Structure formats: structure tokens, C-alpha cells
Amino acid sequence: MEYSVKLASLPEKVRIPERLRERLSFDAARGQLTYRGFMTKCTYDELAALDDDVIYHRALEELFVRTSQEIAQPTRSHGLASVLIMSAAVALLAAVAFWAMTRQSHVEPRDQISATTVSPGP
């Protein structure tokens, strides 16, 4: 992949190292700094050390971030799975509670204690 960022001009001190000329290029007519492939942190540090220009550093940093997205693994969201599992657990708990309540109302007590009232005599 090839990534480009806007950069009005390349700082005067910046000379693209020979080993990076196939990967990094600057198009003055378009005002674009372009990098091909994944930029390692070591390469970023090497290019950042070429000049202290803030605008150049911002463009370089943007290129570094963009190229990093090329190899970044997509994160998996477990949100939907968690919601479904929790919903199923709540539904199961509610069903068990409902079953337990309806079961109790249909069960006859085994030992019925009859209350005898004793009245005082005349």
C-alpha cells in the first residue's frame, strides 16, 4: 500500500536516505509526502531525526500511523455475544423462578395442623 500526506515543502536539511528512496518520496508539485508499505518505529525515528521542523514531524507521524493500520489486527467486539449470553441467563433465571412459584401454589401441605380453640367453661 502507498500512503500520502500533505506537506507543503520538505525541510531543507532533509535528505531521504538511500535505503529508503524506494519507500519514501516527496512530490513538491503536489505537496505530498508518500511512503510505501509499513513504516517501522526505527524508520520513523531515523526520518524524524533528519530535521526538527514541527510540520515535517506531524506529516511523518501521520504517515507512521497510517502505515501501522496496514498490519493492525481488527479488534473483535464481544459486546453482542455478551448481551445475548446475559439475556439468555436472565430468561433462564426468570423461568426457574416462575416454575418454582407456580409449583408451590399447587403443592398440598403434608401436615395440616388443625387449630383447636379452647374456650373457658361456664
Backbone as CSV, one residue per row, in Angstrom:
resi,resn,N_x,N_y,N_z,CA_x,CA_y,CA_z,C_x,C_y,C_z
1,MET,0.837,-1.182,0.000,0.000,0.000,0.000,0.882,1.246,0.000
2,GLU,0.318,2.294,-0.516,1.014,3.561,-0.578,0.189,4.599,0.168
3,TYR,0.843,5.353,1.024,0.177,6.349,1.859,0.790,7.717,1.591
4,SER,-0.084,8.721,1.485,0.393,10.082,1.242,-0.243,11.048,2.229
5,VAL,0.533,12.060,2.588,0.032,13.134,3.446,0.456,14.460,2.831
6,LYS,-0.295,15.487,3.154,0.026,16.825,2.646,1.237,17.380,3.398
7,LEU,2.148,17.948,2.637,3.320,18.630,3.188,3.742,19.657,2.143
8,ALA,3.589,20.917,2.490,3.847,21.995,1.525,5.267,21.942,0.974
9,SER,6.231,21.725,1.875,7.617,21.648,1.410,8.422,20.771,2.366
10,LEU,9.377,20.110,1.810,10.287,19.278,2.598,11.350,20.195,3.199
11,PRO,11.616,20.094,4.489,12.652,20.948,5.086,13.984,20.802,4.342
12,GLU,14.723,21.891,4.277,15.975,21.915,3.511,16.983,20.871,3.982
13,LYS,17.044,20.625,5.289,18.023,19.672,5.826,17.699,18.218,5.493
14,VAL,16.439,17.954,5.158,16.019,16.560,4.962,16.513,16.019,3.627
15,ARG,17.296,14.983,3.732,17.757,14.223,2.569,17.319,12.788,2.816
16,ILE,16.479,12.278,1.927,15.962,10.925,2.116,17.125,9.940,2.000
17,PRO,17.318,9.104,3.039,18.409,8.126,2.994,18.269,7.191,1.788
18,GLU,19.397,6.827,1.233,19.429,5.981,0.031,18.585,4.721,0.197
19,ARG,18.696,4.078,1.348,17.994,2.805,1.556,16.472,2.970,1.618
20,LEU,15.983,4.227,1.791,14.544,4.460,1.900,13.948,5.139,0.670
21,ARG,14.756,5.393,-0.339,14.266,6.136,-1.511,13.195,5.377,-2.304
22,GLU,13.177,4.062,-2.206,12.123,3.292,-2.886,10.809,3.351,-2.106
23,ARG,10.906,3.683,-0.825,9.717,3.709,0.025,9.196,5.124,0.289
24,LEU,10.082,6.075,0.460,9.690,7.437,0.802,9.995,8.371,-0.355
25,SER,9.007,9.209,-0.674,9.232,10.198,-1.730,8.445,11.460,-1.393
26,PHE,8.933,12.565,-1.949,8.263,13.842,-1.773,7.976,14.424,-3.146
27,ASP,6.708,14.767,-3.382,6.292,15.382,-4.646,6.016,16.858,-4.359
28,ALA,6.968,17.717,-4.757,6.859,19.152,-4.482,5.676,19.771,-5.224
29,ALA,5.411,19.309,-6.446,4.309,19.871,-7.239,2.957,19.607,-6.572
30,ARG,2.796,18.445,-6.006,1.539,18.086,-5.329,1.542,18.439,-3.845
31,GLY,2.717,18.680,-3.315,2.830,18.939,-1.877,2.474,17.707,-1.066
32,GLN,3.045,16.542,-1.486,2.738,15.278,-0.824,3.999,14.522,-0.436
33,LEU,3.955,14.008,0.779,4.989,13.099,1.261,4.360,11.712,1.209
34,THR,5.013,10.772,0.543,4.444,9.441,0.312,5.368,8.364,0.850
35,TYR,4.754,7.356,1.470,5.507,6.203,1.976,4.816,4.937,1.485
36,ARG,5.607,3.980,1.049,5.087,2.714,0.548,5.369,1.611,1.559
37,GLY,4.303,0.889,1.927,4.448,-0.240,2.850,4.335,0.182,4.304
38,PHE,4.798,-0.707,5.170,4.733,-0.487,6.616,5.987,0.235,7.096
39,MET,5.807,1.299,7.867,6.939,2.047,8.418,7.216,1.537,9.838
40,THR,8.415,1.049,10.058,8.784,0.590,11.397,9.082,1.788,12.289
41,LYS,9.101,1.543,13.583,9.423,2.609,14.549,10.858,3.080,14.329
42,CYS,11.754,2.162,14.001,13.157,2.541,13.739,13.260,3.467,12.531
43,THR,12.494,3.162,11.486,12.495,4.019,10.297,11.913,5.383,10.632
44,TYR,10.823,5.382,11.391,10.220,6.644,11.805,11.240,7.477,12.586
45,ASP,11.904,6.866,13.548,12.903,7.581,14.348,14.032,8.123,13.478
46,GLU,14.478,7.324,12.523,15.548,7.752,11.616,15.114,8.969,10.795
47,LEU,13.888,8.932,10.261,13.395,10.049,9.458,13.103,11.277,10.320
48,ALA,12.615,11.071,11.523,12.330,12.184,12.427,13.609,12.897,12.841
49,ALA,14.710,12.169,12.938,15.986,12.757,13.353,16.618,13.637,12.270
50,LEU,16.079,13.603,11.055,16.662,14.386,9.961,16.445,15.887,10.118
51,ASP,15.369,16.280,10.823,15.066,17.706,10.998,14.129,17.887,12.173
52,ASP,14.161,19.082,12.784,13.304,19.389,13.922,12.029,20.127,13.528
53,ASP,11.778,20.299,12.246,10.620,21.041,11.762,9.319,20.371,12.239
54,VAL,8.473,21.153,12.924,7.243,20.622,13.523,6.272,20.114,12.455
55,ILE,6.111,20.847,11.382,5.177,20.451,10.323,5.645,19.147,9.669
56,TYR,6.940,19.030,9.435,7.515,17.788,8.892,7.249,16.630,9.854
57,HIS,7.441,16.850,11.140,7.219,15.796,12.139,5.751,15.362,12.164
58,ARG,4.837,16.316,12.048,3.405,15.963,12.032,3.071,15.107,10.817
59,ALA,3.600,15.478,9.658,3.353,14.711,8.438,3.949,13.310,8.566
60,LEU,5.141,13.225,9.097,5.813,11.946,9.280,5.049,11.062,10.264
61,GLU,4.570,11.678,11.330,3.794,10.931,12.324,2.499,10.404,11.713
62,GLU,1.851,11.223,10.913,0.612,10.790,10.247,0.891,9.609,9.309
63,LEU,1.996,9.670,8.590,2.372,8.543,7.729,2.622,7.291,8.563
64,PHE,3.318,7.449,9.658,3.623,6.319,10.542,2.328,5.661,11.038
65,VAL,1.369,6.474,11.465,0.092,5.943,11.958,-0.670,5.253,10.829
66,ARG,-0.716,5.862,9.673,-1.444,5.267,8.543,-0.841,3.928,8.124
67,THR,0.470,3.853,8.085,1.087,2.588,7.675,0.914,1.525,8.754
68,SER,0.791,1.934,9.992,0.593,0.978,11.080,-0.765,0.306,10.975
69,GLN,-1.732,0.994,10.429,-3.067,0.431,10.281,-3.069,-0.733,9.298
70,GLU,-2.059,-0.783,8.446,-1.975,-1.859,7.462,-1.804,-3.214,8.137
71,ILE,-1.055,-3.271,9.234,-0.818,-4.553,9.881,-1.594,-4.724,11.172
72,ALA,-2.284,-3.694,11.600,-3.052,-3.786,12.851,-4.178,-4.799,12.676
73,GLN,-4.296,-5.697,13.633,-5.354,-6.692,13.594,-6.664,-6.046,14.009
74,PRO,-7.741,-6.354,13.306,-9.022,-5.799,13.729,-9.408,-6.369,15.087
75,THR,-9.918,-5.518,15.939,-10.312,-5.977,17.263,-11.690,-6.586,17.174
76,ARG,-11.863,-7.654,17.908,-13.161,-8.307,17.928,-13.972,-7.746,19.066
77,SER,-15.204,-7.489,18.757,-16.101,-6.986,19.782,-16.920,-8.152,20.312
78,HIS,-16.848,-8.343,21.605,-17.622,-9.394,22.234,-18.909,-8.821,22.816
79,GLY,-19.244,-7.613,22.468,-20.406,-6.936,23.015,-21.703,-7.669,22.736
80,LEU,-21.951,-8.030,21.477,-23.196,-8.695,21.114,-23.279,-10.071,21.763
81,ALA,-22.195,-10.806,21.746,-22.188,-12.139,22.367,-22.475,-12.032,23.858
82,SER,-21.882,-11.054,24.510,-22.111,-10.876,25.947,-23.562,-10.537,26.238
83,VAL,-24.144,-9.672,25.427,-25.543,-9.291,25.621,-26.449,-10.505,25.433
84,LEU,-26.182,-11.316,24.414,-27.007,-12.494,24.169,-26.886,-13.508,25.300
85,ILE,-25.687,-13.730,25.790,-25.480,-14.674,26.892,-26.172,-14.180,28.155
86,MET,-26.026,-12.898,28.448,-26.667,-12.343,29.639,-28.189,-12.407,29.511
87,SER,-28.730,-12.131,28.341,-30.175,-12.200,28.122,-30.681,-13.620,28.320
88,ALA,-29.950,-14.596,27.805,-30.343,-15.996,27.975,-30.300,-16.392,29.446
89,ALA,-29.286,-15.941,30.175,-29.172,-16.255,31.597,-30.324,-15.646,32.388
90,VAL,-30.685,-14.408,32.096,-31.795,-13.745,32.783,-33.108,-14.462,32.471
91,ALA,-33.309,-14.840,31.205,-34.531,-15.547,30.820,-34.619,-16.896,31.533
92,LEU,-33.509,-17.614,31.632,-33.483,-18.903,32.322,-33.787,-18.716,33.806
93,LEU,-33.197,-17.723,34.420,-33.438,-17.450,35.838,-34.908,-17.085,36.074
94,ALA,-35.485,-16.297,35.199,-36.892,-15.924,35.325,-37.793,-17.145,35.164
95,ALA,-37.460,-18.028,34.232,-38.255,-19.248,34.020,-38.197,-20.151,35.247
96,VAL,-37.027,-20.311,35.842,-36.878,-21.137,37.049,-37.657,-20.514,38.203
97,ALA,-37.587,-19.227,38.371,-38.317,-18.551,39.447,-39.823,-18.698,39.239
98,PHE,-40.302,-18.553,38.018,-41.721,-18.694,37.720,-42.173,-20.121,37.994
99,TRP,-41.383,-21.093,37.566,-41.701,-22.501,37.802,-41.775,-22.794,39.301
100,ALA,-40.822,-22.269,40.056,-40.799,-22.510,41.499,-42.022,-21.886,42.176
101,MET,-42.440,-20.717,41.757,-43.608,-20.071,42.368,-44.893,-20.808,42.027
102,THR,-45.044,-21.228,40.783,-46.275,-21.928,40.406,-46.310,-23.325,41.003
103,ARG,-45.207,-23.945,41.192,-45.126,-25.282,41.793,-45.567,-25.226,43.245
104,GLN,-45.185,-24.215,43.969,-45.542,-24.092,45.380,-47.037,-23.914,45.555
105,SER,-47.708,-23.233,44.680,-49.135,-22.991,44.845,-49.955,-24.245,44.564
106,HIS,-49.403,-25.232,43.860,-50.117,-26.467,43.549,-49.812,-27.593,44.526
107,VAL,-48.856,-27.425,45.385,-48.476,-28.475,46.322,-49.359,-28.375,47.554
108,GLU,-49.942,-29.507,47.942,-50.755,-29.553,49.143,-49.841,-29.741,50.336
109,PRO,-50.115,-29.028,51.433,-49.292,-29.226,52.619,-49.478,-30.639,53.147
110,ARG,-48.402,-31.280,53.567,-48.436,-32.659,54.055,-49.044,-32.752,55.456
111,ASP,-48.628,-31.915,56.288,-49.103,-31.962,57.667,-49.947,-30.736,57.935
112,GLN,-51.209,-30.941,57.967,-52.075,-29.816,58.299,-52.332,-29.860,59.793
113,ILE,-52.004,-28.839,60.423,-52.211,-28.757,61.864,-53.543,-28.078,62.068
114,SER,-54.414,-28.780,62.719,-55.711,-28.172,62.966,-55.646,-27.413,64.280
115,ALA,-56.125,-26.246,64.184,-56.111,-25.417,65.369,-57.397,-25.671,66.145
116,THR,-57.211,-26.012,67.391,-58.371,-26.230,68.246,-58.426,-25.070,69.221
117,THR,-59.579,-24.511,69.278,-59.758,-23.388,70.179,-60.389,-23.894,71.468
118,VAL,-59.760,-23.554,72.512,-60.287,-23.954,73.807,-60.991,-22.757,74.405
119,SER,-62.259,-22.938,74.726,-62.981,-21.843,75.335,-63.110,-22.104,76.852
120,PRO,-63.037,-21.061,77.566,-63.171,-21.226,79.001,-64.610,-21.682,79.348
121,GLY,-64.724,-22.570,80.261,-66.007,-23.135,80.661,-66.860,-22.155,81.479
122,PRO,-68.183,-22.496,81.653,-69.101,-21.619,82.396,-68.816,-21.539,83.832
